[in-house]
Amino acid sequence: MIEFTLRGAVAGTYDLGHWAAILDPEKERAYRVLFQGLRNSLVLAAATVVIVLVFLVPAMVIVAVGAPRLRRALEFVCIIPITVPAIVLVVGLAPVYSVVVRVFGSAPWTLAFAYGITVLPYAYRAIQSNLAGVDVVTLSEAARSLGASWGSVFFRVIVPNIRRGILVASIITVAVVLGEYTIASLLNRNTLQTALVQVSKSDPYVAVIFALLALALVFVLLLVIGRVSTAGRRGRRARGGRARRPARVVGAAVAAPAPVSEPARAPAAAPAAGPAPTPGLGPASSAAPTAAGPSGSAASSSPVRPSEGSAP
């Protein structure tokens, strides 16, 4: 595609003439429809993202928290539009848009209702894959037990945990809206795709150039969203690491066993000296042990009396 836009007027030559023609004031009127279609597509993409997220995310959270039995029914309603062709969808929405035009006019953003139905299956799958990995019931019950309102539970507890799924759903919505042609053409709206078809009939080079610019815009958008998501995760990890480091130190200090000091040993007491042998007593009486009384003084043993019947 890039090589096609660089072809010169002479065969085999290349120049930037077709790219410079976009900025030529003399041809501004011819390419004005392209700039208008690009602006309408960007506004339409933003409106579609808002409508899809405002209606889909609360419904999925309410079903997950309060009515899990309705999850199959909600999934069926969200997935069924992928089976309906765009032409059939336009035929069914034609009477609805006749009323929408009378109420809101023929502004480009009114296509957001039809595009919201088209992207509903992709957005549902992106959010559901993230929501299934979060225990929203436990989180909501814990937040409510701490006194949080349902609004705080939704915006400050549940939405931050499914932010990645919401981000992916938004990216898919923008990509689908920028590439949708059938609905805008049949409902007679000027978007980027219809403008490219209109301009390609007179200048195919410019149509290819704007298609490349649209691809570059989507690529830059993906890079920006990816960098923002990565920076947010790194910031949360850094804050969590700084917050947990003192707790770990304190926990280690509390959990570490205190050093056990060996008790000092008391000096061994000197053995008590036995009583001196009394003159006139035999060896048996002198060898009798002494007993320490309660006050710690030694008491001499009484002499052994001869048993009755023994010789005097």
Residue pairs with C-beta under 8 A, 6 or more apart in sequence:
1 208
1 211
1 212
2 212
3 14
4 205
4 208
5 18
5 19
5 205
5 208
5 209
5 212
6 14
6 15
6 16
6 18
7 13
7 14
7 18
7 205
8 14
8 15
8 17
9 17
18 205
18 206
18 209
19 209
21 27
21 205
21 206
22 31
22 206
22 209
30 199
30 202
30 203
31 199
31 206
33 190
33 195
33 198
33 199
34 192
34 195
34 196
34 199
34 206
34 210
36 190
36 195
37 190
37 191
37 192
37 193
37 194
37 195
37 196
38 192
38 195
38 210
38 214
40 108
40 189
40 190
40 191
40 192
41 108
41 177
41 178
41 191
41 192
41 193
43 108
43 109
44 108
44 109
44 111
44 112
44 115
44 177
44 191
45 173
45 174
45 177
45 178
47 109
47 112
48 112
48 115
48 116
48 119
48 173
48 177
49 170
49 173
49 174
50 112
51 112
51 113
51 116
52 116
52 119
52 120
52 123
52 169
52 173
53 123
53 166
53 169
53 170
55 116
56 78
56 120
56 123
56 124
56 127
56 169
57 127
57 159
57 162
57 166
58 154
59 74
60 74
60 124
60 127
60 128
60 131
61 131
61 136
61 154
61 158
63 70
63 71
63 74
64 71
64 131
64 136
64 137
65 136
65 137
65 140
75 124
75 128
78 120
78 121
78 124
79 121
79 124
80 121
81 89
81 117
81 118
81 120
81 121
82 121
86 118
86 180
86 182
86 183
87 182
87 186
89 114
89 117
89 118
89 183
90 114
90 182
90 183
90 186
90 187
93 113
93 114
93 187
94 187
96 113
97 110
97 114
97 187
100 110
100 113
101 110
104 110
106 189
108 189
108 190
108 191
111 183
111 184
111 187
111 189
111 191
114 183
114 187
115 173
115 176
115 177
115 180
115 183
118 176
118 180
118 183
119 172
119 173
119 176
119 177
122 169
122 172
122 173
122 176
123 169
123 172
123 173
126 165
126 168
126 169
126 172
127 162
127 165
127 166
127 168
127 169
128 165
129 165
130 161
130 162
130 164
130 165
130 166
130 168
131 162
131 165
134 158
134 161
134 162
136 158
136 161
139 153
139 157
139 158
139 161
140 153
140 157
140 158
143 152
143 153
143 156
143 157
144 150
144 153
148 156
148 157
159 166
164 229
167 225
167 229
170 225
171 221
171 222
171 225
174 218
174 221
175 218
178 192
178 193
178 214
178 217
178 218
179 193
180 191
180 193
181 191
181 193
181 194
181 197
184 190
184 191
184 193
184 194
185 193
185 194
185 197
192 210
192 214
195 210
196 207
196 210
196 211
197 207
199 206
199 207
199 210
200 207
200 208
272 290
272 292
272 298
274 289
274 290
275 286
275 290
275 298
275 300
275 301
277 286
278 285
278 286
281 303
284 304
285 301
285 303
285 304
288 301
288 304
289 301
290 298
290 299
290 300
290 301
291 298
291 299
291 301
292 298
292 299
293 299
306 312
